[in-house]
Structures are given as structure tokens and as C-alpha cells.
Amino acid sequence: MKILVLIKQVPDTETSIKVSGAGIVEAGIKWIVSPFDEHALEEALRLKEKTGGTVTAVSLGPDRAVEALRTAYALGADAAVHIKDDSYNVLDIGYTAAVLAKYVESDKPDLILTGHVAIDSQSSMVPSMIAQALGCANINNAIELKVEGNKVSVKREVEGGSAVMEASTPVVITAAKNLNEPRYPSLKGIMAAKKKQVDVKPVDSLGSGFPKVEVVSLELPPPRPPGRILEGDSPETKAKDLVKALREEAKVI
């Protein structure tokens, strides 16, 4: 089985983000693999260990995206592909999906795995758009995955419970947090990853069109106003003051 894992490099969740003009200030940022993509990679490696096959990690982005692919190598990926785009804009999800779909189409994997959402853009739309471009099935929020030949069975999270869905390969599947517990890279794996070759493909070579979204400016959300404590001699008085504030000030009732 040929498994392709789409991984995205994102700022560490504990990083303090600062904006400048139309982008973020990258100085001092620690970059990591998007956490849900870690679950997708772990599942791919487990499938490889059970059924054989190969695992290829693919990442779209500027030069620094190679670091995410080195992490995939350290964890056990067989190959890594960097689709190099120095002007990559994480908010242009249509362009991102078109680029990745072009590569997936040329590589012809049996299974395409990725996280159900990236923690930077939070769109959760790219996997579905890739599946649409490829004309194949897409199953989101997988918490259990089974593969038998060209048949894939996925238990996925739905509101209030779970549902089991089946599809034939190729299929795009996104990983939920409960799918597995990602492994840690070993020191041996980290050292070996530094020597492995990353296949670099300029984005222009894929013929996937041009970006359609231009970021004019970015700004952080305004600080949340401080809360207000209602004073009163009794719960009844406080309740009346609360209702009055909700009606006359917040105008929500």
C-alpha cells in the first residue's frame, strides 16, 4: 500500500504571535508539525507496520518546511517531498488544495492521510477540496481506521456519537485527536533524518495555477474588556441588576 501523508508546518502552540504588515513576525518562532497531522502520520506508520507498503510525507511551503519533513523522517517515513513555494500564503486554501491535489494526482497513492484541521489557518477545508479535485471519497475526523485490500473502514466522530463509513481507495482521510497517540522520534531516527534526501519540487513545476488571495494586512484581535462585578445586598438585587444590564447595555434580551 502506498500511503501519502500531508503535513503542515505551523508555529508552536505556545509561541507568542506578533504581526507586522501583511504577515507575522517569524523571528524567534519555533515551528512544528501541526498536531493533528502528527496523528495522521502516526496512523500511516502503524498501517505500514501492519500491512507493509510505504509512507511518503509531503509539505507545501517555504524552505523552513523541510524541518517538518525531517521530523517525519525521524519518526519513520520512507520518503519526503517538499513542494517549495516561497510566497506560500496559509490563508489561500483554494490554491493550497489545488497545488496538493496536483501532486497527489501525479503520485497516485492508495491512501491520503492528514489532520482534520491545521492549528494556524483553522479552515478544515483543504482535505475535502483535494478529494473533490481528485474525484475520490473523503472521510473526516477518523478515530479508528481499518484497511483490507482496497477497502477502507473508518469510524469517525459525529455530533453525539460516532459513525462507521467505508470507501474504496484512493480516499482522503483526516485524523482526529482520538485516532492514536503519536510516537516520539528516537535519537537514532533524528540523526538519520539529517542525512536523508528531501525531494524538492518547485511549485511552478506542478502547473497548479496561481494564488487567488492576497493578504493586505493582519492585526491581532482587540483585548477583551474587563468583566464587571455586580454589587448588591442580596441575590435578588444582583439578579435584577444583571437583567437590567443585559437589556439596557448589552441589549441581548
C-alpha positions in Angstrom: 0.0 0.0 0.0 1.2 3.5 -0.9 0.4 6.0 1.8 0.8 9.7 1.4 0.7 12.0 4.5 0.1 15.7 4.1 1.8 17.6 6.9 1.9 21.3 7.6 4.5 23.3 9.4 2.9 25.7 11.9 4.0 27.9 14.8 4.3 26.2 18.1 1.1 26.5 20.1 3.0 28.2 22.9 4.6 30.8 20.6 3.6 34.4 21.2 2.5 35.6 17.7 3.2 39.2 16.6 2.1 40.7 13.4 3.7 43.2 11.1 2.0 44.5 8.0 0.6 41.6 6.0 2.4 38.8 7.9 3.6 37.5 11.2 7.0 38.2 12.7 8.8 34.9 12.2 11.9 35.9 14.3 12.0 33.7 17.4 9.2 31.4 16.4 9.5 27.7 16.9 8.0 25.8 14.0 6.4 22.3 14.5 4.3 19.8 12.6 0.6 20.7 13.0 -0.5 18.4 15.9 -3.4 16.8 14.1 -1.0 15.9 11.2 1.1 14.1 13.8 -1.9 11.8 14.4 -2.2 11.2 10.6 1.5 10.4 10.3 1.3 8.0 13.3 -1.6 6.2 11.7 0.2 5.9 8.4 3.3 4.4 10.2 1.1 1.9 12.1 -0.6 0.8 8.8 2.8 0.3 7.3 3.9 -1.8 10.2 0.8 -4.0 9.9 0.3 -4.3 6.2 3.6 -3.2 4.6 3.9 -0.5 2.0 5.5 2.9 2.0 4.8 6.2 3.7 5.6 9.5 2.0 5.4 12.8 3.8 4.5 15.9 1.7 4.7 19.5 2.8 3.9 22.7 0.9 5.8 25.9 2.0 9.0 27.9 2.0 12.5 26.5 2.8 11.7 26.0 6.5 9.1 23.4 5.7 11.9 20.9 5.3 12.2 20.9 9.1 8.7 19.3 9.3 9.7 16.7 6.7 12.9 15.9 8.7 10.6 15.2 11.7 8.6 12.8 9.5 11.8 11.0 8.5 12.8 10.8 12.2 9.5 9.1 13.0 9.8 6.5 10.3 8.6 7.9 6.9 10.2 6.3 3.9 10.3 9.4 1.7 9.7 13.2 1.9 8.6 15.7 -0.7 8.9 19.5 -0.3 6.7 21.5 -2.6 8.7 24.7 -2.4 6.7 27.9 -2.5 8.5 31.0 -1.0 5.3 33.1 -1.3 3.1 30.5 0.4 0.0 32.1 2.0 -1.7 29.8 4.6 -5.0 31.7 4.1 -5.3 30.9 0.4 -6.9 27.5 0.9 -8.1 27.1 -2.7 -4.6 27.5 -4.1 -3.2 25.2 -1.4 -5.7 22.5 -2.3 -5.0 22.9 -6.0 -1.3 22.5 -5.6 -1.5 19.5 -3.3 -4.1 17.8 -5.5 -1.8 18.1 -8.5 1.0 16.4 -6.6 -1.3 13.7 -5.2 -2.7 13.1 -8.7 0.8 12.5 -10.1 1.9 10.3 -7.2 -1.2 8.1 -7.3 -1.2 6.9 -3.6 -3.8 4.4 -2.3 -4.4 6.4 0.9 -4.1 10.1 1.7 -3.9 11.0 5.4 -3.8 14.4 7.0 -5.0 16.2 10.2 -8.6 17.2 10.2 -7.6 20.9 10.9 -4.4 22.9 10.8 -3.9 24.9 14.0 -2.9 28.1 12.2 -5.5 28.7 9.5 -8.2 26.6 11.2 -10.1 26.2 7.9 -10.5 22.4 7.9 -11.4 22.6 4.2 -8.2 21.7 2.2 -8.6 17.9 2.6 -12.2 18.0 1.2 -11.2 20.2 -1.6 -8.3 17.9 -2.5 -10.7 14.9 -2.6 -13.1 16.9 -4.8 -10.4 17.7 -7.2 -9.3 14.1 -7.4 -12.9 12.8 -7.6 -12.4 10.4 -4.7 -14.0 9.8 -1.3 -13.2 12.0 1.7 -13.8 10.9 5.3 -13.2 13.3 8.2 -12.5 13.1 11.9 -11.3 9.5 11.9 -10.9 7.9 15.4 -10.4 4.3 14.1 -9.1 3.1 10.7 -9.0 -0.3 9.2 -7.7 -1.3 5.7 -8.4 -4.6 3.9 -7.2 -4.7 0.3 -8.7 -1.7 -1.4 -11.5 -1.3 1.2 -11.2 1.3 4.0 -13.4 1.3 7.0 -13.4 4.4 9.2 -15.0 5.2 12.5 -15.5 8.9 12.7 -16.7 11.4 15.3 -20.1 12.9 14.7 -22.2 15.0 17.0 -23.4 13.0 19.9 -21.5 9.8 19.0 -19.7 8.0 16.1 -20.4 6.6 12.7 -18.7 4.0 10.6 -18.1 4.8 6.9 -16.5 2.7 4.1 -14.8 3.6 0.9 -12.6 2.2 -1.8 -9.1 3.5 -2.4 -7.9 6.1 -3.2 -9.5 8.0 -0.3 -8.7 11.1 1.7 -9.0 10.6 5.4 -8.4 13.2 8.1 -7.3 12.3 11.6 -9.0 13.3 14.9 -7.1 13.6 18.2 -8.5 10.3 19.4 -7.2 8.3 16.5 -4.0 7.3 18.3 -1.1 8.5 20.4 1.8 9.8 18.3 5.2 8.3 19.0 8.3 10.3 19.8 11.3 10.3 17.5 14.3 8.4 18.7 17.8 9.9 18.8 18.9 7.4 16.1 15.9 8.4 14.0 16.7 12.2 14.4 20.4 11.7 13.4 19.5 9.5 10.4 16.8 12.0 9.3 19.5 14.7 8.9 21.2 12.7 6.2 18.1 11.6 4.2 17.2 13.3 0.9 14.2 15.5 0.7 12.8 15.6 -2.9 12.2 19.3 -3.6 9.6 20.3 -6.3 9.2 23.9 -7.2 5.5 24.8 -7.0 5.6 26.1 -10.6 6.5 22.7 -11.9 3.1 21.3 -10.9 1.1 23.6 -13.2 -1.5 24.2 -10.5 -2.4 27.8 -11.3 -1.8 30.9 -9.4 -2.7 32.2 -5.9 -6.0 34.0 -5.7 -5.9 35.5 -2.3 -3.7 38.5 -1.3 -3.3 39.3 2.4 -3.4 43.1 2.6 -2.9 43.4 6.4 -3.1 41.4 9.6 -4.0 42.6 13.1 -4.5 40.9 16.4 -8.0 40.9 17.9 -8.6 43.7 20.4 -8.1 42.9 24.1 -11.1 41.6 25.8 -12.7 44.3 28.0 -12.6 43.6 31.8 -15.6 41.9 33.4 -17.9 43.7 35.8 -18.9 42.6 39.2 -22.5 43.5 40.2 -22.8 44.8 43.7 -25.9 44.1 45.8 -27.1 43.2 49.2 -28.9 40.1 48.1 -29.1 37.6 45.2 -32.4 39.1 44.2 -30.9 42.6 43.8 -27.9 41.2 41.8 -30.3 39.3 39.6 -32.3 42.5 38.9 -29.2 44.5 38.1 -28.0 41.7 35.8 -31.2 41.6 33.8 -31.2 45.4 33.6 -27.6 45.4 32.3 -28.4 42.7 29.7 -31.5 44.6 28.5 -30.3 48.2 28.5 -26.5 47.9 28.0 -25.8 44.6 26.2 -29.2 44.7 24.5 -29.4 40.9 24.3 -32.8 40.5 25.9 
